[in-house]
Amino acid sequence: MRVKVLSRNPADYLRETKKDIHKVPRNYDPSLHPFEAPREYVRALNAVKLERVFAKPFLGSLDGHRDGVHYMVKHPTALSKLLSGSCDGEIRLWNLPTRTCVRTINAHEGFVRGLCYHPSGEYFFSCGEDMTIKQWSSEAPKKGQEEEPMNTILGKTPFHSMTHHWSENKFATCGQQVDIWDEQRSEPIRSFTWGVDSVGSVKFNPVEMNLLGATASDRSIILYDMRGSAPLRKVILKLRSNTIAWNPMEAFIFTAANEDYNLYTFDMRRLDMPLNVHKDHVSAVLDVDYSPTGKEFVSGSYDKSLRIFPCETSRSREVYHTKRMQRVVCVQWSLDNKYILSGSDEMNVRVWKAQASEKIGVLRPREREAFNYSAKLKEKFQHHPQVRRIARHRHVPKAIHAAAAEHRIIRAAQKQKEVNRRIHSKPGAVPFVAERKKHIIGEVE
């Protein structure tokens, strides 16, 4: 005789705890749920509303500097450490989880113009307007001992920026020229010049490690190869670029922060036209840094705000500001892709969440499932007018709102003027120029 026995898994219908909710079995047959799309739309609308309700990106402020924060650099291996340099020559080492300053160094006379860690994180370098490069140990001196640099290099001109090679014991500085230094020597092993008065910033490529890019006072962006004897290529824009940031996932892509309120993403293999023009700031963009994933970057501006841009879009997805924050001079994106750090003129370093509404801390499995479900719903209905309107709306300071409205009027007037000139001119006399080409003067090889 054959007997069939019913077997059930208790986990399918029993509660884990007494306070848990009862599990209700459901039949997911589409024919039994004719109003599934309207229900999902309502859920997407509620999800995007709750996202704005819980958007609280500001986490805390690190105060202690006695002058404006001019430069910051993150530790290459430790997430909890941050170095910041101020306009009075002081360097501070911060413990981010406790939001405390663990070390203070009176390093330079005048501005701290550059900071960079060795890839191992065992020591770091600083440079300033006092024409010196100093090497410091990452370990604080013992109690009673004075803070002394491990090594000091005297330069011939003031330095404007510095960057360390990602694998070798070499670093680069810029001022009146770009110099490549070996850590064991007191003279540069190579110098690059290309007919400019001064070079404002320099950055090593994290993928193609022998390449570096620099921004110069003649409104140009210059590319160098450390193995060569001369610069590679140069592109000249209408206004000066303040700094560049390399994409950590794509070797040829970099983004420049420009004085004309825009950011330009270039492919270094073709500099005659940027891949994208990122617009939303209403004043000069002073710094830019990529996320570790290479999909987004953060920018800090003279208009007292930070903006987060996806690489593929021309508009920002997020804007951060506070009442007390002044001009944002430097920004950094943490290596765990969760936090953003900003330094500004009013002597504070601020910590922000990269995702404004993200919950910080341990998530239970049901919470994680709910967040993932909401994210998929928002992605599915992202182009619906109501969902898109709520997701894109941001409150900004009155000055930024008024300036943005004024810039829209100016751009509309310029566009209409070009249309009128084309209508009242001979055919071909007023050619069409792509928006991405309008800001580029030319490329020099």
HELIX and SHEET records of a PDB file:
HELIX    1   1 PRO A   10  ASP A   12  5                                   3    
HELIX    2   2 PRO A   30  LEU A   32  5                                   3    
HELIX    3   3 GLU A   36  VAL A   53  1                                  18    
HELIX    4   4 PRO A  365  LYS A  380  1                                  16    
HELIX    5   5 PRO A  385  ARG A  392  1                                   8    
HELIX    6   6 LYS A  398  ILE A  423  1                                  26    
SHEET    1   A 4 PHE A  58  ASP A  63  0                                        
SHEET    2   A 4 ASN A 348  LYS A 353 -1                                        
SHEET    3   A 4 TYR A 339  SER A 344 -1                                        
SHEET    4   A 4 VAL A 328  TRP A 333 -1                                        
SHEET    1   B 4 VAL A  69  LYS A  74  0                                        
SHEET    2   B 4 LYS A  81  SER A  86 -1                                        
SHEET    3   B 4 GLU A  90  ASN A  95 -1                                        
SHEET    4   B 4 THR A 100  ASN A 106 -1                                        
SHEET    1   C 4 VAL A 112  TYR A 117  0                                        
SHEET    2   C 4 TYR A 123  GLY A 128 -1                                        
SHEET    3   C 4 THR A 132  SER A 137 -1                                        
SHEET    4   C 4 ASN A 151  LEU A 154 -1                                        
SHEET    1   D 4 SER A 161  HIS A 164  0                                        
SHEET    2   D 4 LYS A 170  CYS A 174 -1                                        
SHEET    3   D 4 VAL A 178  ASP A 182 -1                                        
SHEET    4   D 4 ARG A 190  PHE A 192 -1                                        
SHEET    1   E 5 VAL A 199  PHE A 204  0                                        
SHEET    2   E 5 LEU A 211  ALA A 216 -1                                        
SHEET    3   E 5 SER A 220  ASP A 225 -1                                        
SHEET    4   E 5 ARG A 233  LEU A 237 -1                                        
SHEET    5   E 5 ILE A 440  VAL A 444 -1                                        
SHEET    1   F 4 SER A 241  TRP A 246  0                                        
SHEET    2   F 4 ILE A 253  ASN A 258 -1                                        
SHEET    3   F 4 ASN A 262  ASP A 267 -1                                        
SHEET    4   F 4 ASN A 276  LYS A 279 -1                                        
SHEET    1   G 4 VAL A 285  TYR A 290  0                                        
SHEET    2   G 4 GLU A 296  SER A 301 -1                                        
SHEET    3   G 4 LEU A 306  PRO A 310 -1                                        
SHEET    4   G 4 GLU A 318  TYR A 320 -1                                        
END                                                                             
